[in-house]
Amino acid sequence: MPLVVVGISVLVLLLLMTKLRLNGFAALLLVAVGVAVVRGIPLEKIPDVLSEGIGGQIGDTMLTIGLGAMIGRVMGDCGAAQRIAGKLLDICGPRGVQWAMVLSAMVIGVTMFYEAAFVIIVPVAFTLVRVTRANLLWVGLPMSIALSTMHSFLPPHPGPTAVASTFHASIGLTLLYGLFIAVPAGALIALVWPRLPFVRAMHPTIPEGLVSERTFTEEEMPGMGWSLSVALLPVVLIAGAAITDMATSGSGPVLHTVAFVGAAPIALLLTLLVAVWAFGPRIGRSLDEVSASCRSAAQAMAMILLVIGAGGAFKQVLVDGGISDYIKDVSGGWSISPIILAWLIAVILRVALGSATVAVVTASGVVLPLVAGSGVHPEIMVLAVSCGSIAFSHVNDPGFWMFKEYFNLSVIDAIKARTSYTTVLAVLGLGGVLAVERVLDVIGV
């Protein structure tokens, strides 16, 4: 049975990494090969499947993660991140640091991918930890939870947008309804989870190389205007492109240019160029110093990218091994609410395949026949699938490894923190979807 193979492979992976202390990159590749053999993928094709999975995953994430990490390190090494952190503390106070992180993450995360937003905001979280001497998860976990919610629930993120297209749903209405679910659910979990005893028992340290260890004086730090402008520039570029795309239906050189500039890798590349000048020659720092910051960020990201790439290889083996086809066949005869069915299929695919985007796109194909005959608003069906796709983030999810490495957690602690919060978010999301659908029925929309 395919799902038994998936379950055993996850247990073996956990054993390799927790008991045998095998490197995550090697453990993921080893398990991926084992699953490929068991699922009957021809031996001569296994290397190609692994390469396809690694290439697809790294191709999707390397540019955004790499460029974002460089921007964050450049800002950290010149004091810009400390400037922003200090301003947040001035506005919210030490007791309000979690609210500051949640609000910032939600505003930025509406349009920016989880990975891109994460690597831009996390240096601020690291700096706040150093300034307040708080637990890393006390400050960083609310940020990650808020970003996860925005990324998984709402367009213009790739998963919900793709499903909206499949269901012929309105992007604008999906975003509007989704905000009523995502904002309260994300804020609630973001503020509750760091206070849970099993999370407070964790005491991770900031990973070396991802943030400056220097404390700057007031005179050494760049101004708040430049610091905030550089941090928000990719948000403005990406958000501008998303809004333009939703507001217009035509095409032309101007719209193509806006879409190009607003693509995450290009927006981050342009931001890095601005950061190099604004936090380099403009304030008297040499280009050699700025380049050293970029090199340090790249070195710190190397193992993270390898592990994420290996997670992509594992995911590809599960896809090519027929897991999604099996789930389609099994779920075809179920007789339950179309909203719950859509959510449940997305949950199962998320557990099996790891990628939230792969889960929602695959689930949308399964659920599509239900949309027309169910009488449920297509936007609600989009949100049901999107909410399901965030559940049970674990070792076959590249985002899980990014969370683990940045917060310097063991695999077990990462499962306790991330797998638990993503699952509760999915359940709250389902409740929110059912509630919104009920309200729409009552008011006759």
N, C-alpha and C positions, 0 to 999 in steps of 0.2 A: 504493500500500500504506500503510495507516494508520500502522504503526510507522515507516516511512520518514519520513512527515510529522512524527511526534513527534521523531525523531532530528534532522532538519533544523532544526526549530523550536528545539530546545535549542542547536544549534550557532550559529544566528543570534542567539539571546539572549546566548550567551557572547561573540560577536563585538561586539554592540552595547555590552556592558558593559565588556569588557576593552580592545578596540581603539579604539572610538569614545567610550568614557567616558560613555555615556548613563546617566542616572539609572535606578536599578533599577525604580522605579515606572513610569516612562514606557516603558522597554524591555519589561517584562512585558506591559503593555497593548498595545503595538504588535505584539508577537509573537502575543498572543492573538487580536487582530483578524485577523492574517495567516492563522493556523491556521483560524479560523472560516470565512474566505472559501474557503480551499483545501478544507476538509471539506464545503463546500456548505451551510453554515448560511445561511438567507436574510438578505440584508443588513439588512432592516428589523428582524430579530430579534436581531442581534448585540449592540446596546446592552443589550437586556433580559438576554441571557445573561451579559454582563459584569457587569451590576448584580446579577444573582442570585448569581454567584460571589463578588463582593466582599462583598455583604450577608451571604451565608452564612458566609464566612470571618471577617469582622469581627465578626459577631454571635456566633460561637463563641469568639473570642479577645479581643475588645476589653475586656470586663469583667474577665476574669481577668488579662490582661496589664496593663491600666491600673491596676486596684486593687492588684495585686501590686507594680507599680513604685512606687506611692505609699507603700505600707507599707515597702518597702525604703528609699526615700529618707528617709522620716520617721525610720526606725531609724538610718540613716546619719548624718543631720544632728544627732541628739542624742547620738551616741556608742554606741548600743546594738549596732550591727553591729561596731564596734571592740571592744566588751566581749566579744562572743561570739568574735570572731576571736582576741582575746588569750587567752581561756580555752582555745580549741582548741590554740593554740600552747603554752600551759602544759602541757596534757595530753600532746600528741603530740610537741611539739618541732618546730623548723623542718624537720627531716628527715622528720617524719611528717605533714606538712600534707596530702599527697595522700591518705593513709589517712583522715584526718579528713574530708576532702571526700567521699570515696567512701562512707564509713559514714553520714555525715549524709544524703547524697543518696539512698542506698538506703532508709534508714528513712523519710524523708519521701516518696520517690518511689513507695513501695508503693501509696499511696492517692491521692496528688495528681497531677494532670495535669502533663505535662512543662512546659507554659508557666507554670502557677501555681507549681510548685515552683522552676522556674528563676529567676523574678523575685524569689522570696523569698530564695533561697540566694546568688544572684550578688552582692549587695552584700557578703556575708561574704567571698566569694572576692576581690572587688576590694580590700577592706580588708586581707586577708591578703597580697595582692600588694604593697600599699603598705608594710606592716609588714616583710615579709621581703625586699622588693625582688626577688622571683622573677619569672620570665617569666609573663605573664598566662595562657598556655596550660598552663604547668606546674601551676598551681593550678586554673584553670577547666575545663580539658578533662576531667580525671577526674570532676568534678561532672556535666558534661553527658553523658558516656558512661554513668555510673551511672543518671542520670535517664532517658536514652533507653531503656536496657535495661528498667527497671521499667515504663515507660509502654507499650512495645511488646509485651512478653512476657506481662504478667500482668493478670488481672482484679484489682480492679474497674475498670480502665481501659476506655474505651468500646469499642475495637476487639476485644480478647479477650472481653469480656463479651458483645458482640453475636454473635460467632461461637459462643460457648458456648451461647447461647440457640438459635441456628440448628441446632446439632448435638445439642441436648438433652444437653449435657455438664454435669457437676457443676462449679459455680464453685469450690467448696472444693478438689476434687481437682485441678482445673486450676491453681489457685493453688499448691497443695502441690507438684505435679510441676514447675511452672514455676520455683519458687524454687530447686530443685536445678540448674536450667539457668541461670537468670538471674544468680544471685549469683556463682558462679565465673566465668562468661563475662564478665559486666560488670566484675568486679573485675580480671580478667586484662587486658582491653583498656584499662581505665582507668589501670592502672599502667604498661603497656607503651607506649601510644601517645605520651604526652608525651616519651618517651625516644628516639623514632625521629628520625633525623637530619633528615628533611624537616620535621618539626614543630619541632624545636629551632632550625631556621634561621629560623623566623618570630618576629618581635618586635613583636607588636601592643601598642598602648597602650590604657588604659582610656578608653572613650568619655566625652566631656565631658557633664556634666549628669546622669549616672546614679548617681553616688556622691559623697559629700561629700569635699572635698579637705582638710578640716580634721583635724588630729591632736589628740585630746582628752587632757586630763590625767586621772589616776585619779579626782580629785574631781568632774570634770565629767560623767563617764559614769554612766548609770543602773546600778542593780544587776544582777547576773547573773540573778537570779530573774525580774525584770520583762522583761529583754531576751529571755531564753530562752522565757518564757511567751508573749510576743506572737509570737515567731517560730514557736512550735509550735501556737498556738491554731488556725489554719486546718487544720493536720494533724489535730488532735484532733477537730475538728468534722467534717471530711470522712471521716476514718477511722471515727468513731463511726457516721456514717450508713451507710457501706459495710458495717460489721460487723453493724449492726442489720438491714440489708436482707438480708444473707446468712443471718442467724440466725433470722429470722422470715418467715412466709409470709402473715400476715393483713394487715389494714388497720385504720385508725382514726385519730382526730385526733392522738394522740401520735406514731404512726409517720409520719403526713404532716408533722407539725411537725419531726421529726428529719430527714426527707428534705429539707425546705425549708432548714433551718439548715445541713445538710451539703452542699448544692449549692455548688460552687466559688465562683460569684459572691457568693452570700449570705455564705458563710463568710469570704471575703476582705473584704466590706463590713463585717461585724461586727468583724473584726480591725482594719480601718482605724479604726473608731470607738474601739476600745479603745486603739490606738496613739496616736491624736490626744490622748486624755486622759492616758494613762500617760506619754507622752513630751512632753507639752505642759504644761497647767496643773499637773499633779501634781508636776512637777519645776521649776516656775517659768518655763517657756517660754510665751510668749503664743500665742494661737490664730493671730495674724497670722504668726508665725514658722512654725508648723506648716503653715498654708495655703500659705505661700511654698514649702515643701518639696514639697507636693503639686503646685503649679503647675509647679515645675521638672521634676518627674518626668513630668508630662503633656506638657510641651514636648519633652522628650528622646524621648518615645515616639511623637511624631506621625509622623515619617518611617518608623519601624519598622512602625507599623500600616498606613501607606499601602502599603508594599512587601508586607507580608503579605496585605493585601486584594487587591493586584494578582496575587499568586500564586494566590489563590482564583479570580480571573477566568480565569487561564490554565487552571487545573484544570477549571473548569466547561466551558470550550470543548472540552477534551479529552473530557470525559464526554458532552456533547451532540453531539460530532462522531462518536460511535459507536465510540470506541476499545475500551471494555469489551466491547461486543457482538462486535467483531471477534476479540478475544482468546478469548472464550468459544467461538466457532466454530472457531478454529484449534486450541485445546487439547482439543476434544471427542474427537478420535480418538487421542490419545496413549496408549501402553501402557507405563506405568512404575509404580514403587511409588506407592501412593496418598499416602504421607507426602511423598515427594519431589515428586510432582505438585502436591499442595496447596501446598507451599512455593514451587515454581517459579511457579505461577500468581500467587501473592501477590507474588512478586518482580517479575514482568512488569507487573502492575497498578500496583505501587508506582512503578516506573520511569516508566510512562506517565502516571499520574494524580497522583502527588505525595503525596497524603494517605494516611497509613498506615491511618487508619480507613476511608476509602473503599476502599482496596485489600483490607483483610481482609473487609469486608462483601461486596464484589463477589466476591472469591475464594471465600467461603463458599458462595455460591449455585452456583458452578461445581462445587465439591468435594462438596457435600451428597449427590449420588447415590452417591458412592464410600463414604461413611461406613458406611452400613448393610451393604453387601455385602463390605466389605474385611476385616472382623474386627479392625480397628485400634480401640483405645480412642478414644472420641470426644474425650476430654480431650487425647489426644496429637495428634489432628487439629487441634484448636483451637490448640495450641502450634505445630504445623507452619506453619499459616497465619499466626499472629502473628509468628513468627520471620522469615518471609519478608517481612513488611510493613515491616521496618526497613531493608531493604537499599537501597543506592544512593540515599540522600537527596541530592537535587541541586536545581537551580534551580526546579523546579516544586513544591517542598515548602516550605510556609510556615515550618516549623520550621528549615529551612536558612537562611532569611533572618534569623530571630530569632538563630540561632547566629552568623551572619556579623556582624550589626550590633552585638550585645552584646560580641563579642570583637574588633570593629573590624578585621575581616579583609578582604582583597580577595576577589573571587569565586573566583579561582584557588586562593588559600590555603584558603578555606572548603571548596572541593571536595576539596583534598588532605587536609584534616584530618577533616571530617565525613563526606564520601562514603566515604572509605576505612574509617573506624571503623564506620560503620553496616553496610557490606557484610561486613566480617569478623565482626561480631556476628551477622549473619544466618546466615553459614556455620557458625560455632560453635554457634549455636542449633539448626540442623538436625542437626549431629552429636550434640548433647545430646538432642534429641528421639528420634533413632534409638536412642541408648543407653538412655534411660529406657524406651522401648517394649520393647527387648530384655530389660531387667531385669524388667519386669512379666510378660513371657512366661515367663521362667525361674522366677520365684517363683509363677507361676500366678494372678496377680491378674486 
